[in-house]
Amino acid sequence: MTELDATGLPLQGIRVLELASLYAAPLAGTILADFGADVIKIEPPEGDLFRGTGMWTVVARGKRSVVLDVREPSGQSAVRELAREVDVLLHNVPPRVLEKWGLGNDQLRAVNPDLVVVSVTCFGVDGPNNERPGSGTLAEAFGGLTHLTGEADGPPVLPSVALGDAIAALSTVVGTLLAIRARERGLARGQLIDLAMYEPVLQAVSQAVAAHTPGMPPPRRTGSKLANPVAVRNVFRTADQNWVAVSCSTARQACSSWTDGSSSVQCRGCHRRRGVSDPTAQSSGSTPTWSSASSSASTT
């Protein structure tokens, strides 16, 4: 993308109306704007919740803003008029609230049959939990990421960043682009993209899910390691008191990456040649098995 100027961005000409606050849905709108979409962000009269904070540049970058009170009939009418002119309506408002305002999926599609309505909620538009409020943090917990994060003998741990929101935003962008492409190819007109935020989290923990045997105890926390017993993944203190992150997948790759490939036993000494202290004493989490791994490493 570095060779494209502002007039050659791939989403130029795509118009997005954003009726969303906080993080996941607005971040998706920002990504669309970064690649050329014309994103109009609707703000309430009191301003967006992130306005005036460091997050404002993240959720508002590249967008135009308009102030509308969608709780009032005049604001609802203005949204319907704007919906006639855009390709995508991106929101994170509970569906029942939108329907009460006359802004539900069917109501907006009656105004613009080609409109792609993108709904970003924690538990989805339908299903047993669709009326429950939620956020990226709750999506992380409901999808199992929180249960799998932390030391084996410690409590569940939340990520120190808004990981659930971030991966939900990326999935939202993918769904939006697929719907636009389907419309361009004549496969569909407008569509409803129902992004339940916990579903991308399930993709993130799919390795642990795939390794689970029904009827057996659920996957457990393994610290910085992966549940796969063949894999070696951990953080180690180096001889110069920095840290190195090591990610290893297979014995064959480990030997070819860290040694001359003649013997997997040599992997045991790789940490010494690379300036890493003894992993049995300095690892952050459980001790890895150096003799059965492939690796790449980066320092922090």
Buried (B, 14 or more C-beta within 10 A) or exposed (E): EEEEEEEEBEBEEBBBBBBBBBBBBBBBBBBBBBBBBBBBBBBBEEEBBBEEEEBBEBBBBBBEBEEBBBEEEEBBEBBBEBBEEBBBBBBBBBBEEBBEBBBBBEBBBEBBEEBBBBBBBBBBBEEEBBEEEBBBBBBBBBBBBBBBBBBEEEEBBBBEEBBBBBBBBBBBBBBBBEBBEBBEEEEEBBBBBBBBBBBBBBEBBEBBBEEEEEEEEEBEBBBBBBBBEEBBBBBBBBEEEEBBBBBBBBBEBBBEBBBEEEEBEBBBEBBEEBEBBEBEEBBBBBBBBBBBBBBEBEEE
